[in-house]
Amino acid sequence: MKKSTAFIICILLVLCCGFLSADEVVQEGDAVMCPAGMFPDRGYYGASDTIAVGSIVKVTNKSNSKSVDVYIVDKTDSFMVLSYDAALKIGIKRKNSAVVQVSVIRAASAAKPEKQQDKIVPVAKKSYQLLPDGVAASTAPAEEKAPAASTAPAQSNTPAPAVRPSSAPAAVAAPQEEEGAVFESIKDKVIAFIAADDVDPAAARYVSADTVGKSLPKPAGTFYVQLGFFSSLDNAEQIAYTVQTSYPVLIVSKEMSTYVGYRVLAGPAPLADKEDVLGDFRDAGFPDAFASF
């Protein structure tokens, strides 16, 4: 009788555990630290061959039970590649690997929202053939300074923080290397702008659809929230179009050592509200959101 009771209890426990984890996908495999330049210098990011981009997962090192929540930002040929910070947090060092258990905290969106053609300008992935036919490489534009602030919305009477003054760059001859000259003209530029449904009036003073193709405005007394960093423009768009926020969302190209990466930024937001704004984004499903200046 006692054995029967114990058996029934075990069955019930197994069933309960199954119900509790019904929405949780668990996988096991090898995890390694990323090579230099694959991810941003800080933050908990990951890439996987089986987990969808945009998912948030918990990675647990089975050898020491240490765990970290990471944001999947890219596809790779390995089961799990972790950013420097994420790998160190669970005891994985460079050139070493560990068997990890991965459970999904938040799955990626099933479908990518439809693009609005007036809000995004596609950019070739590290292609140097960016000048129109008939335009000589020597006429490639010099890198622009931050644009001046646009006119403030009529409904806002609150004075906005000052913008760093903008000055028109002097004409500079392009370098002899044609590819380098063209590449210089596209790095670290705003390449997409997604307007918020209920945009913050202060943020609207500095960024708009007109910001696309220019350097990222950096008004004094403000900051941006970095939500992700991707080696694929498609992956950056997938995240950018799912963000629910009152701040505009921008995709900004960034030159890395071997490729062009894409940052997803929200803002600008008042620096005085930094902790509250970061807290809101982390609570909304971006645990590794951090301030970018």
Secondary structure, 3 states (H helix, E strand, C coil): CHHHHHHHHHHHHHHHHHHHCCCCCEEEEEEEECCCCCCCCCCCEEEECCCCCCCEEEEEECCCCCEEEEEEEEECCCCEEECHHHHHHCCCCCCCEEEEEEEEEECCCCCCCCCCCCCECCCCCCCCCCCCCCCCHHHCCCCCCCCCCCCCCCCCCCCCCCCCCCCCCCCCCCCCCHHHHHHHCCCCEEEEEECCCCCCHHHHCCCCHHHCCCECCCCCCEEEEEEEEECCHHHHHHHHCCCCCCCCEEEEEEECCCCEEEEEEEEEEEHHHHHHHHHHHHHCCCCCCEEEC
